Amino acid sequence: MKEKAVSESTRVCKSGGMVALTYVTGTLIDKLENIFFTSTPHEIEEIATKCGLKRKHNICAGGIIGYNSDSLNKLSDEDFQKYMERYYLICESESLIEAGGLGLWIGIKN
């Protein structure tokens, strides 16, 4: 089913277009596997490549552990900028994607 969904997304995308795939991973798998597609960064990479996509980014969409929207909203502009600088440095770490629970794979159709 996962491969069919990615294949169909790729089919309707024009050549050179972008496809974004979100997936649940890590600790959230047990809680959400019957609701959402679950995967690992490695598995999503394999499926996307097989369907004719080339990775641009595969990031942790859940943010840095320990921060939630309330705590982020309370940061000063300067502290939020520091948070984002740190996040951009580590967001493509496979271990962070696994720990964060939400992955965002962005690719380009060949």
Long-range contacts (C-beta under 8 A, 24 or more apart in sequence): 1-37, 2-37, 2-39, 2-43, 2-47, 3-47, 3-50, 3-51, 5-37, 6-47, 6-48, 6-51, 6-53, 7-51, 9-51, 10-51, 10-52, 10-53, 10-109, 13-109, 14-109, 15-109, 15-110, 16-108, 16-109, 17-108, 17-109, 18-56, 18-106, 18-107, 18-108, 18-109, 19-48, 19-53, 19-106, 19-107, 19-108, 19-109, 20-104, 20-105, 20-106, 21-48, 21-104, 21-105, 21-106, 21-107, 22-61, 22-102, 22-103, 22-104, 22-105, 23-102, 23-103, 23-105, 24-101, 24-102, 24-103, 25-97, 25-98, 25-100, 25-101, 25-102, 25-103, 26-97, 26-98, 26-99, 26-100, 26-101, 27-99, 27-101, 28-101, 28-102, 39-103, 40-98, 41-94, 41-97, 41-98, 41-103, 41-105, 42-94, 44-103, 44-105, 45-105, 48-105, 48-107, 52-109, 52-110, 53-107, 53-108, 53-109, 53-110, 54-107, 54-108, 54-109, 54-110, 55-105, 55-106, 55-107, 56-106, 56-107, 56-108, 57-92, 57-104, 57-105, 57-106, 58-92, 58-94, 58-97, 58-103, 58-104, 58-105, 58-106, 59-91, 59-92, 59-97, 59-103, 59-104, 59-106, 60-91, 60-92, 60-93, 60-96, 60-97, 60-99, 60-100, 60-102, 60-103, 60-104, 61-100, 61-102, 61-103, 61-104, 62-100, 62-101, 62-102, 63-87, 63-100, 64-90, 64-96, 64-100, 65-99, 65-100
